[in-house]
């Protein structure tokens, strides 16, 4: 067994993707998204990634990093995958990880895994505790009928795609950022979401390689943005994935969220895909109820895990 640092070459990215596909063929790695996340890391972020080799073949991958989406002081997020034939290497790989973490002295470790993955069971045995679940769901457009859900928009409300709006202008971006921050503050979750600063949000969101300006819809009341839903490209065949969907508190219970979701579904069909995938916090009942009514089918949940205190191993 040999563990070496990831060198960020195309060959190492491909090796990482091959391990992920072997470990979890139902959830292939989005290479473009992974590279985008790597490029847009903060200067102060910690990030280390390793490849595990056996008999000259990469059979496992491992990384630890400052949490990308919700960084917290003293927290590091860990991720690993092993080919099925290499699962017996879990324990030594974990010991290697703890030794590598020692100089950073993290106060807590975080991990996000599917509930049906072997990583979930192993991390629980290492002392991780479940904090939160997000339901992964998919809608098959081939069997979807929009007619039962169509409602007239409230007077004065219009739906427009981002691509038809001046989204390259800083003033517009600032207004969009403020809308998203307001909506994120209302997303039900076990812990408050820490928003990115504007410049970070602009780089990570508006320069996302999977961004679809024509599939990113805003509800407008005159010039004011009151709601949003967004679709992004996916590395899965015939699939788009959903980002944030929400409506300002002042404009809720008027059918705007329904209209946004239906407009996104209409776009997905015209775009030529068959599936839309989404993810929702388990306690976000309002959005879960909309998705369930539309026919989204739940898959195994993505589970957020936390370990604190962190076991100490000499580096």
VEXDO-666762 format. One line per 5 residues: number of its first residue (from 0); their letters; for each residue x, y, z of C-alpha. Coordinates in Angstrom, 2 decimals. Layout:
NUM) A) X/Y/Z ~ ...;
// end
This chain:
0) XXXXX) 0.00/0.00/0.00 ~ 1.35/3.41/-1.01 ~ -0.29/6.76/-0.30 ~ 0.92/9.76/-2.29 ~ -0.22/13.39/-2.62;
5) XXXXX) -2.63/14.28/-5.40 ~ -0.72/16.38/-7.96 ~ -3.73/18.09/-9.65 ~ -2.69/16.73/-13.05 ~ -5.31/15.55/-15.52;
10) XXXXX) -4.14/11.98/-14.90 ~ -4.75/12.29/-11.15 ~ -8.18/13.84/-11.71 ~ -9.04/10.91/-13.97 ~ -7.73/8.45/-11.36;
15) XXXXX) -9.90/10.12/-8.68 ~ -12.95/9.91/-10.94 ~ -12.29/6.24/-11.74 ~ -12.18/5.33/-8.04 ~ -15.38/7.27/-7.36;
20) XXXXX) -17.17/5.56/-10.24 ~ -16.01/2.12/-9.09 ~ -17.07/2.85/-5.50 ~ -20.38/4.54/-6.34 ~ -21.45/4.06/-9.96;
25) XXXXX) -24.86/5.55/-9.15 ~ -23.23/8.89/-8.19 ~ -20.43/9.63/-10.70 ~ -18.02/12.47/-10.03 ~ -18.66/15.77/-11.82;
30) XXXXX) -15.12/16.52/-13.01 ~ -15.85/20.05/-14.21 ~ -17.47/20.91/-10.89 ~ -14.61/19.40/-8.90 ~ -12.03/21.45/-10.81;
35) XXXXX) -14.14/24.59/-10.33 ~ -14.30/24.00/-6.57 ~ -10.53/23.49/-6.49 ~ -9.89/26.72/-8.46 ~ -12.14/28.83/-6.27;
40) XXXXX) -10.79/27.80/-2.88 ~ -9.97/30.68/-0.54 ~ -6.32/31.55/-0.01 ~ -6.57/30.64/3.67 ~ -8.34/27.33/3.02;
45) XXXXX) -6.72/24.08/4.03 ~ -6.92/21.37/1.38 ~ -4.95/18.13/1.08 ~ -5.80/15.24/-1.24 ~ -4.16/11.82/-1.58;
50) XXXXX) -4.28/8.78/-3.84 ~ -3.95/5.27/-2.41 ~ -2.11/2.84/-4.67 ~ -1.82/-0.92/-4.49 ~ 0.14/-3.02/-6.99;
55) XXXXX) 0.57/0.07/-9.15 ~ -3.17/0.82/-9.35 ~ -5.04/3.67/-7.68 ~ -7.59/1.94/-5.46 ~ -8.56/4.75/-3.07;
60) XXXXX) -8.77/8.51/-2.66 ~ -8.75/10.67/0.44 ~ -8.96/14.39/1.20 ~ -9.51/16.83/4.01 ~ -10.29/20.50/3.55;
65) XXXXX) -11.88/23.61/4.95 ~ -15.63/23.08/4.38 ~ -16.40/24.75/1.04 ~ -20.06/25.61/1.50 ~ -20.19/26.42/5.19;
70) XXXXX) -16.72/27.02/6.68 ~ -16.50/27.13/10.46 ~ -13.47/27.91/12.64 ~ -11.62/24.74/13.60 ~ -13.67/22.49/11.28;
75) XXXXX) -12.34/20.31/8.48 ~ -14.37/18.20/6.05 ~ -13.10/14.72/5.18 ~ -13.88/12.53/2.19 ~ -12.62/9.16/1.03;
80) XXXXX) -13.63/6.43/-1.43 ~ -12.27/2.94/-2.01 ~ -12.76/0.49/-4.83 ~ -14.93/-2.44/-3.65 ~ -11.98/-4.82/-3.68;
85) XXXXX) -10.00/-2.43/-1.45 ~ -12.52/-1.94/1.35 ~ -10.22/-3.74/3.81 ~ -7.92/-0.71/3.62 ~ -10.44/1.54/5.39;
90) XXXXX) -8.83/1.25/8.82 ~ -5.22/1.99/7.78 ~ -6.42/4.81/5.55 ~ -8.26/6.34/8.53 ~ -5.14/6.08/10.70;
95) XXXXX) -3.15/7.85/7.97 ~ -5.78/10.60/7.86 ~ -5.66/11.21/11.62 ~ -1.87/11.48/11.50 ~ -2.08/14.01/8.65;
100) XXXXX) -4.67/16.06/10.53 ~ -2.62/16.32/13.72 ~ -0.64/19.49/12.80 ~ -3.91/21.33/12.04 ~ -5.46/20.47/15.43;
105) XXXXX) -9.06/20.58/14.17 ~ -11.81/20.89/16.77 ~ -14.28/18.94/14.63 ~ -14.45/16.82/11.49 ~ -17.35/16.86/9.07;
110) XXXXX) -18.36/14.38/6.38 ~ -21.21/14.03/3.90 ~ -22.06/10.55/2.63 ~ -25.05/8.63/1.33 ~ -26.82/6.52/3.93;
115) XXXXX) -26.34/3.35/1.82 ~ -22.58/3.79/1.32 ~ -20.04/1.73/3.31 ~ -18.35/5.03/4.29 ~ -21.45/5.88/6.34;
120) XXXXX) -21.23/2.74/8.46 ~ -17.45/3.04/8.90 ~ -17.55/6.68/9.97 ~ -20.24/5.90/12.55 ~ -17.93/3.29/14.06;
125) XXXXX) -15.21/5.97/14.32 ~ -17.47/8.10/16.50 ~ -19.13/10.38/13.94 ~ -22.69/11.39/14.81 ~ -25.48/12.17/12.38;
130) XXXXX) -26.42/15.86/12.33 ~ -28.69/16.27/9.34 ~ -30.14/14.55/6.27 ~ -30.85/15.89/2.82 ~ -33.23/14.02/0.56;
135) XXXXX) -31.93/13.40/-2.95 ~ -34.89/13.20/-5.33 ~ -35.41/12.80/-9.06 ~ -38.29/13.72/-11.37 ~ -38.84/11.70/-14.56;
140) XXXXX) -40.16/14.23/-17.08 ~ -41.36/11.49/-19.40 ~ -44.18/10.75/-16.96 ~ -44.85/14.31/-15.76 ~ -48.13/16.13/-16.48;
145) XXXXX) -48.03/19.84/-15.67 ~ -51.73/20.58/-16.18 ~ -52.97/19.79/-12.63 ~ -50.47/22.29/-11.19 ~ -50.88/25.28/-13.50;
150) XXXXX) -52.10/28.44/-11.75 ~ -52.22/32.05/-12.96 ~ -49.37/34.23/-11.73 ~ -50.28/36.98/-9.25 ~ -50.86/40.37/-10.93;
155) XXXXX) -47.62/42.22/-11.58 ~ -45.38/39.13/-11.36 ~ -43.31/37.99/-14.34 ~ -40.84/35.11/-14.73 ~ -37.65/35.84/-16.65;
160) XXXXX) -34.53/33.77/-17.29 ~ -31.23/35.15/-16.11 ~ -29.94/35.10/-19.67 ~ -32.46/37.79/-20.69 ~ -31.43/40.09/-17.85;
165) XXXXX) -28.28/42.21/-17.33 ~ -26.65/39.58/-15.14 ~ -23.13/40.61/-16.13 ~ -23.61/44.02/-14.47 ~ -22.35/44.42/-10.92;
170) XXXXX) -25.47/46.25/-9.68 ~ -27.68/43.42/-10.93 ~ -25.38/40.82/-9.38 ~ -25.51/42.64/-6.05 ~ -29.32/42.58/-6.08;
175) XXXXX) -29.34/38.89/-6.99 ~ -26.84/38.15/-4.23 ~ -28.99/39.97/-1.67 ~ -32.03/37.97/-2.78 ~ -30.20/34.67/-2.43;
180) XXXXX) -28.78/35.58/0.99 ~ -32.26/36.51/2.22 ~ -33.70/33.24/0.93 ~ -30.87/31.13/2.37 ~ -31.58/32.68/5.76;
185) XXXXX) -35.07/31.18/5.57 ~ -34.03/27.70/4.42 ~ -34.93/25.31/7.27 ~ -31.78/23.61/8.55 ~ -30.42/22.49/11.89;
190) XXXXX) -27.79/25.22/11.91 ~ -27.80/28.72/10.38 ~ -26.15/28.89/6.96 ~ -23.09/31.14/6.81 ~ -23.28/33.10/3.52;
195) XXXXX) -20.30/33.66/1.27 ~ -19.05/37.23/0.83 ~ -20.28/38.84/-2.39 ~ -17.02/38.45/-4.34 ~ -16.76/34.79/-3.37;
200) XXXXX) -20.40/34.15/-4.30 ~ -19.93/35.87/-7.67 ~ -16.89/33.75/-8.54 ~ -18.28/30.46/-7.30 ~ -21.83/30.86/-8.63;
205) XXXXX) -21.70/33.00/-11.76 ~ -18.50/31.34/-13.00 ~ -19.73/27.82/-12.29 ~ -19.04/25.77/-15.46 ~ -22.47/24.16/-15.08;
210) XXXXX) -24.35/27.48/-14.89 ~ -27.27/27.73/-17.33 ~ -28.34/31.39/-17.55 ~ -31.32/30.36/-19.69 ~ -32.40/27.83/-17.03;
215) XXXXX) -32.01/30.19/-14.05 ~ -35.38/31.88/-13.49 ~ -36.28/34.95/-11.49 ~ -39.73/36.08/-10.39 ~ -39.91/39.84/-10.83;
220) XXXXX) -42.34/42.46/-9.56 ~ -41.33/45.34/-11.77 ~ -37.55/45.57/-11.30 ~ -37.66/43.90/-7.87 ~ -36.53/40.27/-7.59;
225) XXXXX) -38.97/38.35/-5.39 ~ -38.18/34.70/-6.14 ~ -35.76/32.37/-7.86 ~ -35.22/28.83/-9.06 ~ -32.20/27.58/-10.95;
230) XXXXX) -31.16/24.62/-13.03 ~ -27.56/23.60/-13.65 ~ -26.01/21.16/-16.07 ~ -25.22/17.73/-14.67 ~ -22.63/15.12/-15.53;
235) XXXXX) -25.42/12.54/-15.40 ~ -26.91/11.64/-18.78 ~ -30.18/13.37/-19.69 ~ -30.21/15.28/-16.40 ~ -30.27/18.81/-14.99;
240) XXXXX) -29.91/19.55/-11.29 ~ -31.75/22.12/-9.20 ~ -30.08/24.80/-7.10 ~ -31.83/27.18/-4.72 ~ -35.58/27.70/-5.06;
245) XXXXX) -37.30/30.28/-2.89 ~ -39.60/33.30/-2.63 ~ -39.30/36.35/-0.39 ~ -41.47/36.13/2.73 ~ -43.51/39.12/1.53;
250) XXXXX) -44.60/37.23/-1.60 ~ -45.20/33.70/-0.32 ~ -48.47/31.74/-0.52 ~ -49.28/33.28/-3.88 ~ -48.22/30.34/-6.07;
255) XXXXX) -44.93/31.92/-7.17 ~ -42.77/28.96/-6.08 ~ -45.06/26.60/-7.98 ~ -44.84/28.78/-11.08 ~ -41.06/28.90/-10.87;
260) XXXXX) -40.80/25.13/-10.54 ~ -43.13/24.57/-13.49 ~ -41.21/27.07/-15.61 ~ -37.99/25.22/-14.83 ~ -39.60/21.90/-15.76;
265) XXXXX) -40.82/23.39/-19.04 ~ -37.30/24.59/-19.77 ~ -35.78/21.19/-18.94 ~ -38.09/19.52/-21.42 ~ -37.23/22.03/-24.15;
270) XXXXX) -33.55/21.55/-23.31 ~ -33.96/17.88/-24.17 ~ -33.34/16.15/-20.85 ~ -35.46/13.52/-19.17 ~ -34.59/14.00/-15.48;
275) XXXXX) -34.35/16.78/-12.93 ~ -32.51/16.08/-9.68 ~ -32.85/18.06/-6.47 ~ -31.81/17.95/-2.82 ~ -33.69/19.27/0.22;
280) XXXXX) -33.05/19.38/3.96 ~ -35.21/16.82/5.74 ~ -36.89/19.56/7.80 ~ -37.67/21.78/4.79 ~ -41.25/20.56/4.62;
285) XXXXX) -42.63/23.35/2.39 ~ -40.23/22.57/-0.47 ~ -40.38/18.82/0.14 ~ -44.17/19.02/-0.12 ~ -43.96/20.81/-3.48;
290) XXXXX) -41.46/18.29/-4.85 ~ -43.47/15.32/-3.60 ~ -46.63/16.70/-5.21 ~ -44.79/17.21/-8.50 ~ -43.69/13.58/-8.45;
295) XXXXX) -40.05/13.74/-7.36 ~ -39.00/10.30/-6.08 ~ -36.68/10.12/-3.07 ~ -33.38/8.26/-3.25 ~ -31.12/7.30/-0.31;
300) XXXXX) -30.47/10.38/1.80 ~ -27.21/12.32/1.93 ~ -26.20/12.41/5.60 ~ -24.16/15.14/7.27 ~ -21.90/13.74/10.00;
305) XXXXX) -19.75/15.38/12.67 ~ -16.95/14.15/14.94 ~ -15.88/16.19/17.97 ~ -13.50/15.99/19.70 ~ -11.11/14.68/17.05;
310) XXXXX) -8.94/11.70/18.07 ~ -5.27/12.63/18.23 ~ -2.61/10.68/16.35 ~ 1.03/11.75/16.03 ~ 1.84/13.18/12.59;
// end
